[in-house]
Amino acid sequence: MNIWYLSAHDQPRGKSARTYDFALELIRRGHEVTFFTNSYCHWTHKEFLKPDEQWRIEEIDGIRVIWLRTFPYTGNGWRRGVNMLTNARRSLQVAATLPDTPDVVIGPSVPLGTGWAAARIASRKKAAFVFEIRDVWPIALVYDGGLSQTSPAYYAFRALEKQMYKKAHQISATMPLVVDHVAESGGDPEKVTWMPNGVNLKRFAGFQSYEGGANEELVIMYIGGFGVAHDVISLIRAAAILKEAGATGYKFIIVGNGVKRPECKEEARKHNLTNIEFRDPVPKADVPRTQIEADVLVACVTDSEAYRFGLNLNKIFDYFASSRPVVFSGNAPNDPVVEANAGFSVPPETPKEMAKAFQSLMAMAPQQRKEMGARARHYVESKFDMRVLGGNMETLLKTALAVRDTSS
């Protein structure tokens, strides 16, 4: 198959690796993959292209990568909206210049404009269209406070979302519980396949051993975004609670960037937390090496209705691959930490409960923490290895082609 995979934020060897990892697996299985992506990085806000370049085509790890110049932005204001529009426009523009014809075009729900562009390209090229639900827009934007449900933008996005469900030959969903929503939106629930985020375990070779740490110091690490859906400030407040209780031996390393980072740094300063280190984001390839510094890894999200469709945090599976215990703070119908018996889960936005989880881990013998980490590793190996998920994606794409052929 000749597969065109559109994404706005994922980049090859970048900080979000879903598109890249699936592309690698599909190539390993004998397919051709073209990866469309913004040249302006969503996380670092750096431009990859030279000033005179509108796009660039190059090969990276066997993938034909198309870097698209889009409008720069920070935060979630109007500039990000323009960035979304320019991504869709540039994708259509470049697709028209390529000499080959895709069999399948994959486009995401975030942003919806990129998904629309993928559907448009598929229609023009008479290819199968696969709609990839990364988050359920626009309702997730409402739940996170970024959009009013009575605004014209919401109704426009909602109409576009419904259109994508109807146009798709197959639907790939990162969350396990979107079937009813697709049906309510006029789509065919039979077309939905749960295709979770996975882990390329090769990246963790040499970086997954863990002996449980030492009881004199517990290194607690968070790696990820500081976006509106992330609750990193509860981690800061949990550290403050431990300090106020006179608990010692805890070190916190927080890696990442986003709109809430200044607020979190100010919270740490306010409590004079000298045991917290803030670091800049690291490339996805450097995550395994970074995580070996930790005894405990933390995932924390806000108490949002957006998680009623299920959890799709790829950081949890990256954490599991490092064989470390995990503390998860959130509220979702699926909880990998509980399923794997690999740590502690606490309610969202409850720093006291998070602090108690850290104290419980500190009180454990190193062997107990090692066993938790081993269960985490076994869980991700058995369910979320990209080699397995790549085969599932290949099957989904072949099904999309068969649906296209019978419906044309």
N, C-alpha and C positions, 0 to 999 in steps of 0.2 A: 504493500500500500504506500501511496504518497500522501503523507499526513501533514497538514498545515495546522499549527498549534498557536493560537493567538493569546497573548497575555500582556497586561499593561505593567504589572509590578514585578513579576518573577524575572530573574535574569540568570543567564548561565553562570554557574559557580557563585551565585549571589546569595543574599540573605534569606530569600524564599525560594525553595528548590523544587517545588512540586512539578512544575512544567519541565524543568531541566531533567529531573530524575526519570520521569515517565518517557521523555524523549530518548534518553540513553537506553532505557530498557527496550523501547520499540525498535531502535536501531540495532540493538543486540539481537533482536528477533528477525532482522532482515528487512526492515521497512525504512523508508526515507522520511525524514522529519525536517520541516522548516519551522523555526521558532521566531515569531514576531514579538518584539518587546520594546518598551520605551528605552531610549538612551539616557533619559533623565531618571536617576535612581530615587525611588520613593522613600528610602530610608536615609541615605546620606545627602540627598539633594545636590548631587554632583552630576554634571553633564558629561557623557562619555564621548560624544561626537565633537569634531572640530567645528569651528564657527561656520565654515562654508559647506558643511555636510547636512543634507536633509534626511538622508538615511545611509546606512552602510550595510553591505552584505559580506559576511565572512563565515568560515567554517570553524567551529569549536567542538572538539571531541566528536567529530563526525556529524554534528548537527549544522544545518544551514541556518545561521542566525541573522535576523534582519533587525538592526537597531533603528528605531524610528525617532526622529526629533519631534518632541512634543513640548507644549507650553510649560515652563517651570512654575513651581508652586511650593509653598510650605503650609502646613495646617490643612484645615478643611473648608476654606472659604471659596470664593468665586473662582480663584485661580486654579484650584483643583478641578472645578467643573470644566474650565476651558481646557485643561490638560486632558480630561476624558474625551472631549470632543475632538481635539487634535489627534489623539491616538486613533480614534475611529476613522477620521479623514485620511490620515497618513497610511493606515493599514489598507484601505481601499485603493489608495493611490499606488502603493508599491505592488499590491497584488495584481493590478492591471498590467504591470510592466514585466512580470515574471513569465518566462517562456513555457514553463511546464504547467500541468493541470493536476490539482489535488484529487484524490479519491475521497478524502474526509477532511473537513475543517472543524476544529474544536474552538469554541469561544466561551469566555467566562461570564459569570453573573456580576463580577466586580472588576472593572466597572461595566455597567449594562451596555454602554455604548460600544465597548469592545466586543461583547457578545453579539450585538446587533450587526457590527461590521463583519464578524465571522459568518453570520447567517446570510448576509448579503453576498459575500464572496462565494459561499457554497452555492447559492442560487445561481449566480452568474456563471460559475464553473461547472454547474450540474453535479456537484459533489454532495456527499452525505454531510449533514450538519449535526454535531454533537454539542449540546449546551451543557456547560460545566458549572454546577452550582457551588460556588466557593463560600458565599454567604447569601442569605435570602434578602436581596434588595428588592424593593425599598424598605420593607418593614423593619429590617435590622437597623437602618438609619434612624427610624422613628424610635425604636427601643433604646438606642444609644443617645438620643437627644439631639441628633444632628439634623433632623428634618421633621416638620409638622405634618401630621396625617391629613390636614386640611389644605395643605399648600398645593398650588398648581404643579410644582415639581414632583410631588408625591404621585399625583394622578398620572402624570406623564410617564414616570418611571414604572408605575404599576401596569399601565397599558403596554409598555414595552416588555415588561417581564412576562405578562400573559402571552404576548405574541411569540416570545422565544420558546415558551413551553409548547406552543402549538406547532411551531415551525420545526422543532428538533426531531430528528429521526431517532435519536436516543438522548437520554439525559444522565449525565454523570454527576453524582452528588457527594460532596465531602462529608455531609452530615447524614446520619442514618434514618432520620424521621421526617423527611420532607415529602413523602409520598402523598399524604392527605392534602398538603398545601398545594402541590402541583395539580391534583384532581380538582380542588376548589377553584383553582385559577384557570380551569378549562383545558389543562393538559392531560395526557394519557398516563395514568400512574404505572401502567405496564412497561413504559419506556424508561422508568427510573431504575438505576443501578447505584447502590452505595459503593463509592470508590474513594475510600478514605486516604488521608495523607499517610505516607509510609516513610520508611527509613532505608537509605542506601547503606547497608551494614559494612560495606567495604571501607567507608570513611572512618569507621570506628576501630578498624584493625589496629591493634597496639594501644588503643585508648579506652578499653572497656574493663580492664581489671580493677578491682577494688577490694581492699582488705578490711574495710569497715571504719577506717580512721582511728583517731586517738581520742580518749575522753577528756584530754586537757583542752582541746579546741575543736569546735564543730564549725566547719566552713559551709555556709549556706549561700547558694548562688541562684540568681535569677538571670536568664538570658532571654531577651525579646523586646517587644515594643513598649512604649509608654503612651499608647493611644487611648481613646475615650473608653474602649471596652476593657482595658487592662487596669488592674487594681494594685499597682505596685506600691501605692501609698500605704496600703494595709500592711505590707511587709515592713515598711519603715516604722510604722506605729507598733508593730509587734516587737521590733528591735528596741523601741523606746520602752515598752512594757517590761521587757527582760531587764533592761538597765535599771529601771525604777525599782524592780524587785530585787536588785543586787545580784542577779545572775551573771556570771562571768564565763569566759571561754567561747563566746560566740563571735564569729567573724562573718560579715555579710559582703558579698561581691555582687554588684548589680550592673549588668552589661546590656546596653541598648540605648535607644533614643526615641524621641517622640514628643508630642505636645505637652504631656504631663511631666516630663523629666524635670523642668525647673521647679515645679511644685513639690516634687519628691525630694529634690536636693534642699529646698528651703525647709521642708519638714525635718530632714536629718540635721540641718544646721540649728533649727529651733531647739531640738532636744540634745544638741551637742553630742551627737553619735559619732564618736571617733573610730568606731569599729565597722564603719560602712565605707566601702570603696565603690565609686561610680566609674565605670569604664565605657568607652565608646563602643559602638556596634562592631562585631567581627564578621567577616565573610562566613558563609555557611561551611566552607571547607575547614575553617579554623575552630568551629564549634566543638568537635570532639576533643581537641587538644586543650581548649579552654575549660571544658567541663571536668577534666581529670583533677583540677584543683579543688573540686567540691566534695563534701561529704553528703550534702543534701541539696536537691534541686527543687525549685519552687515554680509553680504555675498558678497565677492568680487572675481571675476575671471578675468583673462587676456583677452585681445581682441584676441581670438583664433578661428580659423575656426572649431575647434573641437566641438564647441557648435552649429554648423549648424544642428546637429541631434536632438537638443533639450537639455534642462537642466535637470540634474538628481542629483541636490545637495540635499542630505537628510538633511543637516543642516538647510535649509530653513524651512522644515516641522517641525523639532525639535524646531526651533525658533517660528513658528506659535503656536505650542502646548503650549508655555509659555505665550501666550496672549500678546506678545510684538510687537510694530511696528518694521518693518524691512526695512533697507536700502540695496538695491541690486545694485551692480555695475557689469554690464556684458552686453553681447550682445547675445541673444538667441531668437529663434522664439517663444518660450513659456516663459512666465514670470509670475510665481505664485504671485509675489507681486502686479503686476498690476491687475491680475485676481481677487485677493482677496480684492483689494483696502485696502491693509494692510501696506502701508508705501510709500517709494519713490524708484524709479528705475532711475539710472543715467548711462550714457555711461561708458564702461570699461576704466580703466586707466585715469580717469579724477578727480584728487583730488579736484579741485576747485568746481566741481559739487557735489561731495560728501560732501564737507564742507557746501555748500549751503543747502543741504538736512538736515544736522545736525542743521543748524541755523533755518530752517523752523520748525523742530520738537521742538527746544527749544522755539520758539515763540508761540507754541500752548498752549492752556489751558490743564491742566492735563486730563480733561474729553475727549478732542479730541484724545489724545494719547491712553487713555483707550479704546475708541470706535474703533480705528484702531486695537488695540490688540485683541479686541473681534471679529472683522471681521476675523482676522488671525486664531483665534481658531476655529471659525465656519467653515471656509474653510477647514482646515485640518481634522476636525471631519467628514465633509460630503464627502470628496474625498480620504483621505489618511490614514484612520484608518486601522491598521494592521488586525483587525478582518474582515474587508471587503476584504482587499487584500489577506488575507489567503484563503478565499473562492475562490477568482479568481485564485490563484495559484493551489489550489486543482483541479479546473476544467481544468486548463491547463495540469496538470500532467495526469489526466484521459484521456484527448484528446491524449496526447503523447502515452499512452498505447494502445488506440484504433488504432492509426496510425501504431504503431509497429505490432499489431495483423493482420491488413489488408495487410501490406507490407511484412510480413514474409512468 
